[in-house]
């Protein structure tokens, strides 16, 4: 579902321990990861500072991957 007011895509994903999403970027939307249970590591490359940022999420935390950034 695409919500034009906030330009963000939403979907549910259920992942098993050890599952890895290949690095990719979204050219048309910002990706938001909201963790419901378990633990998750998200990483993204900041094109302005040329640095890789990595975040360890726990339930209730959110990670934002801005449109056009590689993550």
DAHU-V952718 format. One record per pair of residues at least 12 apart in sequence whose ideal C-beta (glycine too) atoms are under 10 Angstrom apart, sorted by the first residue. I is the first residue (numbers start at 0). J is the second residue. D is the distance in whole Angstrom. If there is no record, write none. Layout:
[[I:J:D] [I:J:D]]
This chain:
[[1:27:9] [1:28:7] [2:28:10] [5:28:10] [5:29:8] [5:31:9] [6:27:8] [6:28:6] [6:29:7] [6:66:7] [7:25:10] [7:28:6] [7:29:5] [7:30:8] [7:31:6] [7:63:9] [7:66:9] [8:25:8] [8:27:9] [8:28:5] [8:29:8] [8:30:7] [8:31:8] [9:28:10] [9:31:8] [9:33:9] [10:30:10] [11:35:9] [12:32:9] [13:35:9] [13:36:10] [14:37:8] [14:39:8] [15:37:10] [16:37:8] [16:38:9] [18:39:10] [19:40:10] [20:32:10] [20:39:10] [20:41:9] [20:70:9] [22:42:8] [22:43:9] [22:44:8] [22:69:6] [22:70:7] [23:64:9] [23:69:7] [23:70:7] [24:43:9] [24:44:9] [24:46:10] [24:64:8] [24:65:10] [24:66:8] [24:67:7] [24:68:6] [24:69:5] [24:70:7] [25:64:7] [25:65:9] [25:66:6] [25:67:8] [25:68:8] [25:69:10] [25:70:9] [26:66:7] [26:67:6] [27:66:7] [27:67:9] [28:64:10] [28:65:10] [28:66:6] [28:67:10] [29:63:6] [29:64:7] [29:65:5] [29:66:5] [29:67:9] [29:68:9] [30:43:9] [30:62:8] [30:63:7] [30:64:4] [30:65:8] [30:66:8] [30:68:9] [30:70:7] [31:61:6] [31:62:7] [31:63:6] [31:64:8] [32:54:9] [32:56:7] [32:60:9] [32:61:7] [32:62:4] [32:63:8] [32:64:7] [32:70:9] [33:56:9] [33:58:9] [33:59:8] [33:60:8] [33:61:5] [33:62:8] [33:63:10] [34:56:5] [34:57:7] [34:58:6] [34:59:7] [34:60:6] [34:61:8] [34:62:8] [35:58:6] [35:59:8] [36:57:9] [36:58:5] [36:59:10] [37:56:9] [37:57:8] [37:58:7] [38:55:7] [38:56:7] [38:57:6] [38:58:8] [38:60:10] [39:54:9] [39:55:8] [39:56:5] [39:57:8] [39:58:9] [39:60:9] [39:62:8] [40:53:6] [40:54:7] [40:55:5] [40:56:7] [40:62:9] [41:53:7] [41:54:5] [41:55:8] [41:56:6] [41:60:10] [41:61:10] [41:62:4] [41:63:9] [41:64:7] [41:70:7] [42:54:7] [42:62:9] [42:64:9] [42:69:9] [42:70:6] [43:62:8] [43:63:9] [43:64:5] [43:65:8] [43:68:5] [43:69:7] [43:70:4] [44:64:10] [44:68:7] [44:69:4] [44:70:7] [45:65:9] [45:68:7] [45:69:9] [45:70:10] [46:65:9] [46:67:7] [46:68:6] [46:69:8] [47:68:9] [51:69:9] [51:70:10] [52:64:10] [52:68:10] [52:70:9]]
